[in-house]
Amino acid sequence: MNSAYFYEFLGTFILILMGNGVVANSILKQTKSEGAGWLNITFGWGLAVFMGVTVAGPHSGAHLNPAVTIGVATAGLFDWNLVLGYILSQLAGAFTGAVVVYLYFKQHYNKTDDLDLQFATFSTSPAIRNFRSNLFSEIVGTFVLLLLVFFIAGPSFEGDTIGKVAIGLGSIGAIPVTLVVLGIGISLGGTTGYAINPARDLGPRIAYTILPFHKKGSSDWSYSWIPVVGPIIGAVIAAALFLFSNTL
């Protein structure tokens, strides 16, 4: 197995463990930080990105996100032959991270009667359900993420296990990408919960569907395509703009 795949799995696992963990810690019943609020969640997600990037950055570029992988491949900065392996590794890491969050907070899930809050610790859902608007939100949020990846990093990062440019979140540094994700969450996150990452949403959604909750609500599969398709479109648009800028 390519070791970069392992680090994509591990980095995404850390990302979801800490990211979904801060949501669970903030909204589930009888945790010591219940009711901590949106800023606590956005800062927690930013730090989750920092941790995941720190683990995976030197080894895989720390994509941790299929939209990042597809975006940088579209820009010609990543080998398309590695794309499927990266995406599968990210999905597996996200699924595993969500399962560990469930095990960690199991007693608090049992105390939480609001099934929407329960589901919110796994995957995203819109504040106002309008698929066209929700899709636009995910496109724009991911566009901003990838644009910053391209224009802060440039095509200079060399991965030590890939043999080709491994530009990704890790190539702009753990602290800068933390600030980017924090900014997206604070400024743009309130409409859909800013998935901006297909694996971050889909892996935990699958986990929620199969985990043995005492009482469980809907996994909302009718919405599930939005946080998958939207981020990919946003990433491709950012890649196209980056390529265009290089012709000026």
Secondary structure as UniProt FT lines:
FT   HELIX           3..27
FT   TURN            29..30
FT   TURN            32..35
FT   HELIX           38..60
FT   HELIX           66..74
FT   TURN            75..76
FT   HELIX           80..82
FT   HELIX           83..104
FT   HELIX           106..111
FT   HELIX           115..120
FT   TURN            121..122
FT   HELIX           131..148
FT   HELIX           149..153
FT   TURN            155..156
FT   TURN            160..162
FT   HELIX           169..172
FT   HELIX           174..188
FT   TURN            189..192
FT   HELIX           198..210
FT   TURN            221..225
FT   HELIX           226..245
FT   TURN            246..247
//
